[in-house]
Amino acid sequence: MKSKGAVKLFAIALSLVCIFQLSFTWVTNKVENEAKEFANGDPIKEREYLDSIARMTVYNLGITEFTYLQCKERELNLGLDLQGGMNVTMEVSIGDLIRSLSNNNPDPTFAKAIEMTNEKIKKSRKDYVTLFGESMTELDPNAKLASLFANQSNKDKIKISSSNDEVISYIKGEAELAVDRSFQILRSRIDKFGVTQPNIQKLEGSGRILIELPGVDNPTRVRKLLQGTAKLEFWETFDNPEAFKYLTSANDMLKKVLANEKSGTATTDTTATTDTTTTTSALAGLGAKTTTPEVTADSTKADTAQKTVEEFTKENPLFVLLRPYADEQNMLIAKGSMCGTALVKDTAKINSYLSRPEVKAVLPGNVRFLWAYKGFGTNNEGVILHALRTSKEGKAAMEGDKIVDARRDVSQNGQTEVSMTMNAEGGHQWAKLTKANVGKSIAIVLDDVVYSAPNVQNEIPNGRSSISGGFTSEEAGDLANILKAGKLPAPAKITSESVVGPTLGQEAINAGLLSMVIAILTVFLFMAFYYNRSGLVADVVLFINVFFVMGVLTSIGAVLTLPGIAGIVLTIGLAVDANILIFERVREELAHGKTISQAIAEGFKHAMPSIIDSNVTLLLLGTILYVFGTGPIQGFATTLIIGILSSLFAAVLISRVIFEWMLATKKEITFDTKLTRNAFKNLHFDFVGRRKIYYMISTAVIIIGTIFYFKNGGFNLGVDFKGGRTYVVRFDNEMNTENVKISLEKVFENSQTVVQTLGNANQLKITTSYHIENTDENADKEVETTLAKGLESIGSKYEIVQQQKVGPTVATDIVYGAYGAILFSCLLMFVYIIIRFKKWQYGMGAVVALFHDVLIVLSFYTIFDNVLPFSLEIGQDFIAAILTVMGYTMTETVIVFDRIRERLGERGQVDTPGEERNKLINFALNSTLSRTILTSLSVFFVLVVIFIFGGESIRGFIFALLVGRVIGTYSSLCISTPIVVDFDKKEAPAKVIA
């Protein structure tokens, strides 16, 4: 080996880099363990300890120093499934952007086109703007889009004479810019959020943005931070006495409307007068601690009280829900824009009352009522209503786009607030606005919620102001971040999310590490048992390989997930595969009477084509997984790709250097033991002759799978394929899934709910379609509240350890992406085989084997669904497993094809059909049988270990790999090669060379 010096140098350099990169993880773990000891179980003290040393030097290398924060940024990046956190996919609302670009054009055809597009996008792979153009054409073939979108602000881009294609092109450009701008704003917000090692990336071509926030334990706060559009406005207000008159008029009109509706007549009177007596009594009644008369135990008094309540409700339908805002003595109308208080649960009803056409008709056109951001009361059950004054155009007095800086601050009286600084234009407008409203309130409104309404004492000329609303330090910081980062160009909604609790994350780490250790030990023992001293060399190389993989993962900042750990463990199997290929060829050369040095040299030489072919096919599959996958699948693909490259270097080059050192130092080298010396010798299986039996066996399994497919009503699709919400809930005691389902169906109205045991009987997986198409930002909170209501009715303590949401549009894209990944993989494999073996029959045999294995695995999933004690859902993880199975099949098939080609080439019969060729093919298959079975067994052992110890979250994924490992071995011997024989039979027989 001429380049062994270069191999040694590279191995030493790579080892030093890996040690350096992994050292940051060791340092941060040491510091965090010290923090745990100091805190003695108190998480607040632990956090304070780490904050206090965040910028202190904790790692001194002599030539350079690193603080705790710097070490934390460089440590091994754990995925959400290993440390808990939140994974969010956000989608910019292109529909809202299009409305904005048209200046909210009221054209009914335009509005209908947006509605049609919103439905189409759920089932189409086309982009939103293209679908919008198609919808407009369907509704009105003669529609001129320029008339909707051409205006003064975009006159240099489109004109009234512009064609529809030009307008669509303009909208697409604006949509791309909106996504880019949203990406930058969201990244800015996240950077200020205080999360270690966040990940944010654009999903090109989809208008979506993927965000991963490790360690986050407050999903509600994250949703609010990410979805806030930051529409900041400053509004003039009405004083409470004036606003109260308007509310009284609204109450009187509402009284008439509801009375007429009850009697079955419609109201035509849109005027109302203010009855002073009614007003005074209403205020007095609502000024007490309760809004209704007290009910006593005396039956007579109780009846009277009930009658009084009914009369009051009838006379004051608005004021029975909305209490007019009074001073501390509840006697006088209080000053300011605060005009009423209500319970949070009643706000929707009050809004519906105030938005009735008859009620709006008696109110001034320039009044607008908005609720306050901050609640009051023991559980924040109360909320304040403010009366705002609109401009002639119905807008705010001033927009918040003039804000250039915002920060969390503390006022003179010690309250947390947000300080704002405006640019010159904003400062001028602010001075003018405050001067005109001295002695009155100005409401500061963010996203249609009043954050504060301070009373203006005097003109503010310097463009500086503050928002105070009883904020906590965290709330003020988040608000300042939103204002400083800017306003999103279009609303961005969360279309899918996954939340993993820290408890489940720690369990996943323990399970992953345990499975890795046991898998490594299993492989070590197997190799040492079967190959003796050379097996020990393979063990050393395996250890080096795992070390390199971990070091490279840390160096490139890749995320280690639980599927990623599975990828590392499978990498061990790949390295073993290369070693077994080499060792089996060495044993063949030794059987031919060659010396140990000659056998080793020949073994490495003859094994190289098969090793390269098998690893290239897996590398192609890993690349496809990385390109088509997201989150955990990408984590699996990343470790797989790194592992393939590392195992090639370690198993081929480093092991060769070790063997040459052993030869040079006269060390004893053995490749077998007494028990394994004659294993797999003199085998004569007629694989080609029995191919029809194999065809029938495979066909029978696929038919049975098809029958179960229809019996079960299709595949058990996960939420990432059909859309929905999934919760993993852990109870204090064992639960009956049917009882839990009945309880949840009572609260999850008009939705499909599935409850399954996940591992133990006290842990359930709950899947529901409830409110999955509801895009309101409060929908997630509402679903969680409804879930809690259903679970609490069961009467057992519980903890939600994981949750996931996937919107229908995202689910459609995932399905198409999965199909694309599988078909593209098959095409790549077909092309690669044809190039390598120069005959289309080999490519056809390989592709048939691929489809065969996919169908067999799917059949096993349908046959054993609801039979095995773990979930057999088909989702993104399953697609990753299928692609990996295809990689196994290709690895096995290519190695068999290599040996067939080699054997036929040795006899000069590469193109010779007939019985003689079939014998040679059988001989080639039998000669590779030892390698095929040993590599399959080694990987199978590894997978069994992960299946048992790897945790519930990847058990279905590993089951698919286990089935695929067995089926891949079977198909490479019994399906792909016989297919080549059958397709090649049509060629004219040539003379057999003796």
PyMOL commands that set and color helices and strands:
alter all, ss='L'
color gray80, all
select helices_A, chain A and resi 4-39+43-52+68-74+80-83+94-101+108-120+128-139+146-149+152-154+164-191+219-227+240-263+276-287+299-315+344-354+357-361+424-436+473-485+502-555+562-591+596-628+632-664+691-711+719-722+737-747+779-792+808-837+840-864+876-906+915-927+929-949+952-974+976-984
alter helices_A, ss='H'
color red, helices_A
select strands_A, chain A and resi 57-60+65-67+77-78+85-92+199-203+208-214+232-237+323-324+338-343+367-371+382-389+398-399+403-410+416-422+442-446+449-452+464-467+492-500+559-560+724-731+753-757+763-768+798-806
alter strands_A, ss='S'
color yellow, strands_A
deselect
rebuild
show_as cartoon
